Amino acid sequence: MLGFENYPKDFQEFLSRFRTDDDCWNYLFQVRWTDGFLCPRCNNKNYWVNNRKLIHCTQCNHQTSITSGTIFHGTRKPLILWFHIIGWVVAQKTGASANNLRDIMGFGSYETAWVWLHKLRRAMVRSGRNKLNGEVEVDETYIGGEEETKDRRGRGAETKTLVVVATECIGKQIGRVRFRCIESTSGDKLGV
């Protein structure tokens, strides 16, 4: 099986593996169809690839894009740029900001970098992921800028977002973490 198990282990391997758009396309093909291509319309296994890199079914003539249904769908940017940005984002130990992404990758605006980062962050959330287990600590916090008035802090803050954070406790280390915006700090909202 190709997939995450076959993903490059470090940046040097990443650079040698993904040198061209074709390298990225071939990787996506193998990840998407680990047992070989199946036409989504007729389940035929025979295909050819046209000059626009669309997979053309030999039986029903349906054309499939390697990027359909992915975060790359409809992009005008080359896959190699996407792959390099993904490699950069996952290599950041302290997280990636839109400002850093804009500066490093040469995006023209903060907004463009922000949209790309959020697409990647949504894609990295695994649906149906396992619940936290063992000893779990739960706390809430407010996230947002400074309030304009000094008398409205903490729970009274109107422009801040209330977020609950849950972490697995593994001895003195933190395990998996979950965050969620919540409306209030009542027990049912905190999962108590």
Residue pairs with C-beta under 8 A, 6 or more apart in sequence:
1 34
2 27
2 30
2 31
2 34
3 31
3 34
8 14
8 17
8 18
8 87
11 87
11 91
14 83
14 87
17 23
17 27
18 24
18 27
18 80
18 83
18 84
18 87
19 80
20 80
21 78
21 79
21 80
23 80
24 79
24 80
24 82
24 83
25 53
25 66
25 79
28 66
28 67
28 70
28 72
28 79
29 37
29 66
32 66
36 45
37 45
37 47
37 55
38 44
38 45
39 45
39 47
39 57
39 59
39 60
39 62
39 64
40 62
40 64
41 57
41 60
41 62
42 57
42 59
42 60
42 62
44 57
44 58
44 59
44 60
46 57
46 58
46 59
47 55
47 56
47 57
47 58
48 55
48 56
48 58
49 55
49 56
50 56
50 63
53 65
53 66
54 63
54 64
54 65
55 63
55 64
55 65
55 66
56 62
56 63
57 63
57 64
65 73
67 73
67 74
67 75
67 79
70 123
71 82
71 119
71 120
71 122
71 123
72 79
72 82
75 82
81 105
84 105
85 101
85 105
85 116
85 120
86 120
88 96
88 101
88 104
88 105
89 96
89 101
89 117
89 120
96 117
97 117
98 110
98 113
98 114
98 117
99 110
99 113
101 107
101 113
101 116
101 117
102 109
102 110
102 112
102 113
105 113
107 113
107 116
132 166
132 167
132 168
132 175
132 176
132 178
133 168
134 168
134 169
134 170
134 175
135 168
135 169
136 166
136 167
136 168
136 169
137 166
137 167
137 169
138 164
138 165
138 166
138 190
138 191
138 192
139 164
139 165
140 162
140 163
140 164
140 165
140 182
140 185
140 190
141 162
141 163
141 165
142 154
142 155
142 157
142 160
142 161
142 162
142 163
143 160
143 161
143 163
144 157
144 159
144 160
144 161
145 159
145 160
147 153
147 157
147 158
147 159
147 160
152 158
155 185
161 181
162 181
162 182
162 183
162 184
162 185
163 179
163 180
163 181
163 182
164 179
164 180
164 182
164 189
164 190
164 191
165 177
165 178
165 179
166 177
166 178
166 191
167 174
167 175
167 176
167 177
167 178
168 174
168 175
168 176
168 177
169 175
182 189
182 190
183 189
